[in-house]
């Protein structure tokens, strides 16, 4: 239940952040389209950045060199 509440809070805060940054008046119908496009573009960018970051992390060497393991420093 706490996880759902946390996700809901993040959703609401992110929508309010996009509304305030773009000065959207929510009583205008065309601003709902702008909000939807901006929000999904932002979500898409988050997933793209996460994918890039994960790809770079996988390429890193995570184990110590074999010389240190064998005692040949």
Secondary structure, DSSP 8 states (H G I E B T S, - for coil): -HHHHHHHHHHHHHHHHHHHHTT--TTSHHHHHHHHHHHHHHHHHHHHHHHHHHHHHHHS--S--HHHHHT--
